[in-house]
Amino acid sequence: MNKEQEYSIGRPGTPWGELEKADWLHMQYIKRSYQEQVVAKLAPLKQHFEVIQYGALPYKPEQYPLFIVKTTAWDKRKANVLITGGVHGYETSGVQGALRFLQHSAQEYSKHFNILVAPCVSPWGYETINRWDPNTVDPNRSFHPDSPSAEATLLMDYVRGLNIDITAHFDLHETTDSDNSEYRPALSARDGIAQDNWNIPDGFYLVGDTKKPSPAFQKAIIAAVEKVTHIAPPDASGRIIGAPLEQKGVINYDKKQLNLCGGFTDAQYVTTTEVYPDSPKANDENCIQAQVAAVCGGLDYIMSVEG
């Protein structure tokens, strides 16, 4: 085993059982406040939007209510847009970018779209700065029937209960250095399988959907974000995180097959953003601005082609 794959829990090559998962959970602790950094920012939005509690995480329902923000000028003639942040709770700019879009941009775009924003899908992960839930389940691999993730199930149930067609889905993420220092070693230990991808791109990139890549849509987002922050180059083999480059700053995954958040609707336009907050060329504010630019760039493109 490579040194970078060593982890403090379990034995190399042996998947975790309940004891190891309990040991991992015992190591986790609160590092920041969901109530202060997310929920408190929703209250002022009620002046212009509908703020709906669509559920609560069952392991701590009072501490972790789940919210979605809905534009009020709902019109069946408008296209419906879903924006999700914090599916991986540790990816800060996805959460804060979704909130910033609501604060500064959503009202104007609501003239053209019906907009739903779930700013923090995984609040326990946000507070403990984790990718997984308390049961070592990755919510962003759990958007499927009979999901083991309450975070995924509650969001899917709410959106599907609206009985609407989603035209576009923006799922806001980050790639951080902690992927190599914590997540990938933990994943290797949990599953008993060595990881072969340790690439962390320096810059912003997008993950489109293999089944409906929408290259012009992705290109428009990259062009908008490039005005705010730098775009990740491919590695020496022409790939980003192991996937072939589809175009500048864009790779594709089969989102439904991988049970990703971006695949649970049948939206025509789907993208997952990835910013790199640990880059020497970026900072927290720059990453939030990049998330907002991505959403605005994508919506501007849809307006230009859909009318």
C-alpha positions as CSV (number, residue, x, y, z in Angstrom):
1,M,0.0,0.0,0.0
2,N,1.2,3.5,-0.8
3,K,1.9,5.7,2.2
4,E,-0.7,8.2,1.1
5,Q,-3.3,5.4,1.3
6,E,-2.6,4.6,4.9
7,Y,-5.4,5.3,7.4
8,S,-5.7,5.0,11.1
9,I,-8.8,2.8,11.1
10,G,-9.1,-0.8,9.9
11,R,-6.6,-3.2,8.3
12,P,-5.3,-2.7,4.7
13,G,-7.3,-4.7,2.2
14,T,-10.1,-5.5,4.6
15,P,-13.4,-3.6,4.3
16,W,-14.8,-1.9,7.4
17,G,-17.4,-3.5,9.5
18,E,-19.7,-1.8,12.0
19,L,-16.9,-1.5,14.6
20,E,-14.6,0.4,12.2
21,K,-17.5,2.6,11.1
22,A,-18.3,3.4,14.7
23,D,-14.6,4.2,15.3
24,W,-14.7,6.6,12.4
25,L,-17.8,8.3,13.6
26,H,-16.3,8.7,17.1
27,M,-13.5,10.7,15.5
28,Q,-15.8,13.3,14.0
29,Y,-16.8,16.5,15.8
30,I,-18.5,19.8,15.1
31,K,-16.2,22.4,13.4
32,R,-18.6,25.1,12.3
33,S,-22.3,26.0,12.7
34,Y,-24.9,25.1,10.1
35,Q,-27.4,27.3,12.0
36,E,-25.2,30.4,11.9
37,Q,-23.6,30.0,8.5
38,V,-26.6,28.6,6.5
39,V,-30.0,28.7,8.3
40,A,-29.5,32.3,9.6
41,K,-29.0,33.5,6.0
42,L,-32.3,32.0,4.9
43,A,-34.4,34.3,7.1
44,P,-33.8,37.5,5.1
45,L,-34.6,35.7,1.9
46,K,-38.2,35.2,3.0
47,Q,-38.9,38.7,1.9
48,H,-38.6,37.7,-1.7
49,F,-38.7,33.9,-1.8
50,E,-40.6,31.0,-0.3
51,V,-38.4,29.1,2.2
52,I,-39.6,25.6,2.7
53,Q,-38.5,22.9,5.2
54,Y,-38.6,19.7,3.2
55,G,-37.4,17.4,5.9
56,A,-34.8,16.9,8.7
57,L,-32.0,14.5,9.1
58,P,-33.3,11.6,11.2
59,Y,-30.3,11.2,13.4
60,K,-30.6,14.8,14.7
61,P,-33.8,16.3,13.3
62,E,-33.8,19.4,15.6
63,Q,-30.2,20.2,14.7
64,Y,-30.4,19.5,11.0
65,P,-33.7,20.7,9.4
66,L,-33.4,20.8,5.6
67,F,-34.5,23.7,3.5
68,I,-35.2,24.6,-0.1
69,V,-35.8,28.1,-1.4
70,K,-38.4,28.6,-4.1
71,T,-39.0,31.6,-6.3
72,T,-42.5,33.0,-5.7
73,A,-43.5,34.1,-9.3
74,W,-44.1,30.4,-10.1
75,D,-45.4,30.1,-13.7
76,K,-46.0,26.9,-15.6
77,R,-44.8,28.5,-18.8
78,K,-41.3,29.0,-17.4
79,A,-38.6,26.4,-17.3
80,N,-37.8,24.9,-13.9
81,V,-34.3,25.1,-12.6
82,L,-32.8,23.1,-9.6
83,I,-29.6,24.3,-7.8
84,T,-28.1,22.1,-5.2
85,G,-25.2,22.8,-2.8
86,G,-23.5,21.0,0.0
87,V,-24.4,17.4,-1.2
88,H,-20.8,16.9,0.1
89,G,-21.0,19.1,3.2
90,Y,-17.3,19.8,3.4
91,E,-17.4,21.6,0.0
92,T,-18.0,25.1,1.4
93,S,-18.3,27.2,-1.8
94,G,-21.1,25.0,-3.1
95,V,-23.2,26.0,0.0
96,Q,-22.2,29.6,0.1
97,G,-22.4,30.0,-3.7
98,A,-26.0,28.8,-3.7
99,L,-26.8,31.3,-0.9
100,R,-25.0,34.1,-2.7
101,F,-26.9,33.3,-5.9
102,L,-30.1,33.6,-3.9
103,Q,-29.0,36.9,-2.3
104,H,-27.9,38.7,-5.5
105,S,-29.1,37.0,-8.7
106,A,-32.1,34.7,-8.3
107,Q,-34.7,37.4,-8.1
108,E,-33.7,38.8,-11.5
109,Y,-33.6,35.3,-13.1
110,S,-37.0,34.4,-11.6
111,K,-38.4,36.6,-14.3
112,H,-37.5,33.9,-16.8
113,F,-37.3,30.7,-14.7
114,N,-38.9,28.9,-11.8
115,I,-36.0,28.3,-9.4
116,L,-35.5,25.9,-6.6
117,V,-32.3,26.1,-4.5
118,A,-31.3,23.5,-1.8
119,P,-28.3,25.3,-0.5
120,C,-27.1,22.6,2.0
121,V,-28.2,19.1,1.3
122,S,-25.8,17.6,3.9
123,P,-25.8,19.8,7.0
124,W,-24.1,17.2,9.3
125,G,-21.3,17.0,6.7
126,Y,-21.2,20.8,6.6
127,E,-20.7,21.1,10.3
128,T,-18.2,18.3,10.7
129,I,-16.5,19.1,7.3
130,N,-17.1,15.6,5.9
131,R,-17.9,14.1,2.5
132,W,-19.8,11.2,4.1
133,D,-22.8,11.0,6.4
134,P,-22.5,9.6,9.9
135,N,-22.8,6.0,8.5
136,T,-19.9,6.5,6.2
137,V,-22.3,6.7,3.2
138,D,-21.5,9.2,0.4
139,P,-24.7,11.1,-0.4
140,N,-23.4,11.8,-3.9
141,R,-23.3,8.1,-4.7
142,S,-26.7,7.5,-3.2
143,F,-29.4,9.1,-5.5
144,H,-31.3,6.0,-6.3
145,P,-34.3,4.1,-5.0
146,D,-33.9,2.6,-1.5
147,S,-31.0,4.9,-0.9
148,P,-29.0,4.5,2.3
149,S,-28.6,8.3,2.5
150,A,-31.4,10.3,4.2
151,E,-29.8,13.4,2.6
152,A,-30.4,12.0,-0.9
153,T,-33.8,10.4,-0.2
154,L,-35.4,13.5,1.3
155,L,-34.3,15.7,-1.5
156,M,-35.4,13.3,-4.2
157,D,-38.8,12.8,-2.5
158,Y,-39.4,16.5,-2.3
159,V,-38.5,17.4,-5.9
160,R,-40.3,14.4,-7.3
161,G,-43.4,15.3,-5.2
162,L,-43.6,18.6,-7.1
163,N,-44.5,16.7,-10.3
164,I,-42.7,19.1,-12.5
165,D,-40.1,18.7,-15.3
166,I,-36.7,20.0,-14.4
167,T,-35.0,21.8,-17.4
168,A,-31.6,22.4,-15.8
169,H,-29.8,21.2,-12.7
170,F,-26.7,22.8,-11.3
171,D,-24.9,20.8,-8.6
172,L,-22.3,22.9,-6.9
173,H,-19.1,21.1,-5.6
174,E,-15.4,21.6,-4.8
175,T,-12.3,19.5,-5.1
176,T,-10.0,20.1,-2.1
177,D,-6.6,19.0,-0.9
178,S,-8.3,17.1,1.8
179,D,-9.5,14.7,-0.9
180,N,-6.0,13.3,-0.7
181,S,-5.2,13.8,2.9
182,E,-8.5,12.4,4.3
183,Y,-11.2,11.3,1.9
184,R,-9.4,9.0,-0.5
185,P,-7.3,7.3,2.2
186,A,-10.6,6.8,4.2
187,L,-12.4,5.5,1.1
188,S,-9.5,3.0,0.5
189,A,-9.7,1.9,4.1
190,R,-13.5,1.6,4.2
191,D,-13.8,-0.5,1.1
192,G,-10.5,-2.3,1.4
193,I,-9.6,-1.3,-2.2
194,A,-6.5,0.7,-3.2
195,Q,-7.2,4.0,-4.9
196,D,-5.4,4.7,-8.2
197,N,-6.5,8.3,-8.8
198,W,-4.8,11.0,-6.7
199,N,-5.1,13.9,-9.1
200,I,-6.4,17.2,-7.8
201,P,-6.8,19.7,-10.7
202,D,-5.6,23.3,-10.1
203,G,-8.6,25.3,-11.1
204,F,-12.3,25.2,-12.0
205,Y,-13.8,22.4,-14.1
206,L,-17.2,21.0,-14.9
207,V,-18.6,17.4,-15.0
208,G,-21.3,17.0,-17.6
209,D,-23.5,14.0,-18.2
210,T,-22.2,11.3,-20.6
211,K,-25.8,10.6,-21.8
212,K,-26.6,14.3,-22.5
213,P,-23.4,16.3,-22.5
214,S,-24.8,19.6,-23.8
215,P,-21.3,20.8,-24.9
216,A,-22.5,24.3,-25.8
217,F,-24.1,24.7,-22.4
218,Q,-20.9,23.6,-20.6
219,K,-18.8,25.9,-22.8
220,A,-20.9,28.9,-21.9
221,I,-20.4,28.2,-18.2
222,I,-16.7,27.9,-18.6
223,A,-16.6,31.2,-20.5
224,A,-18.5,32.9,-17.7
225,V,-16.4,31.4,-14.9
226,E,-13.2,32.2,-16.7
227,K,-13.9,35.9,-16.1
228,V,-13.7,35.1,-12.3
229,T,-11.2,32.4,-11.8
230,H,-8.8,30.1,-13.7
231,I,-9.9,26.9,-15.5
232,A,-8.2,23.6,-14.6
233,P,-5.8,22.2,-17.3
234,P,-5.8,18.5,-18.0
235,D,-3.0,16.3,-16.7
236,A,-0.2,14.9,-18.9
237,S,-2.5,12.2,-20.2
238,G,-5.2,14.7,-21.2
239,R,-7.5,13.9,-18.3
240,I,-9.1,15.5,-15.3
241,I,-9.5,13.2,-12.2
242,G,-9.0,10.3,-14.5
243,A,-11.7,11.2,-17.1
244,P,-10.9,12.2,-20.6
245,L,-11.2,15.9,-21.4
246,E,-14.4,16.5,-23.4
247,Q,-13.5,20.2,-24.0
248,K,-11.7,22.9,-22.1
249,G,-12.4,22.5,-18.4
250,V,-15.1,19.8,-19.0
251,I,-15.3,16.1,-18.4
252,N,-18.3,13.8,-18.4
253,Y,-19.6,11.1,-16.1
254,D,-22.6,8.8,-16.4
255,K,-24.5,10.5,-13.6
256,K,-27.5,8.1,-13.4
257,Q,-25.3,5.0,-13.4
258,L,-23.1,6.5,-10.6
259,N,-26.2,7.6,-8.6
260,L,-25.0,11.2,-8.5
261,C,-27.2,14.1,-7.4
262,G,-26.9,15.5,-10.9
263,G,-28.6,12.4,-12.3
264,F,-31.7,12.0,-10.3
265,T,-33.8,14.3,-12.5
266,D,-34.3,14.1,-16.3
267,A,-33.1,17.6,-16.8
268,Q,-31.9,18.4,-20.3
269,Y,-29.1,20.7,-19.0
270,V,-27.0,19.2,-16.2
271,T,-23.7,20.2,-14.8
272,T,-21.6,19.7,-11.7
273,T,-19.2,22.5,-10.8
274,E,-15.8,21.9,-9.2
275,V,-13.7,24.7,-7.8
276,Y,-10.3,24.3,-6.1
277,P,-10.2,26.5,-3.0
278,D,-6.7,25.4,-2.1
279,S,-5.1,26.8,-5.2
280,P,-2.6,29.7,-4.6
281,K,-4.6,31.5,-7.3
282,A,-7.9,31.3,-5.5
283,N,-9.5,32.2,-2.1
284,D,-12.8,31.6,-0.4
285,E,-14.5,34.6,-2.0
286,N,-13.2,33.9,-5.4
287,C,-14.6,30.3,-5.2
288,I,-18.1,31.6,-4.2
289,Q,-18.0,34.0,-7.1
290,A,-17.1,31.2,-9.4
291,Q,-20.1,29.2,-8.3
292,V,-22.4,32.1,-8.9
293,A,-20.9,32.8,-12.3
294,A,-21.4,29.2,-13.3
295,V,-25.1,29.3,-12.5
296,C,-25.6,32.7,-14.2
297,G,-23.6,31.6,-17.3
298,G,-25.7,28.5,-17.7
299,L,-29.0,30.3,-17.2
300,D,-27.9,33.0,-19.7
301,Y,-27.1,30.3,-22.2
302,I,-30.5,28.6,-21.7
303,M,-32.3,31.9,-22.2
304,S,-30.4,32.5,-25.4
305,V,-31.4,29.2,-27.0
306,E,-34.8,28.6,-25.4
307,G,-36.1,32.1,-25.7
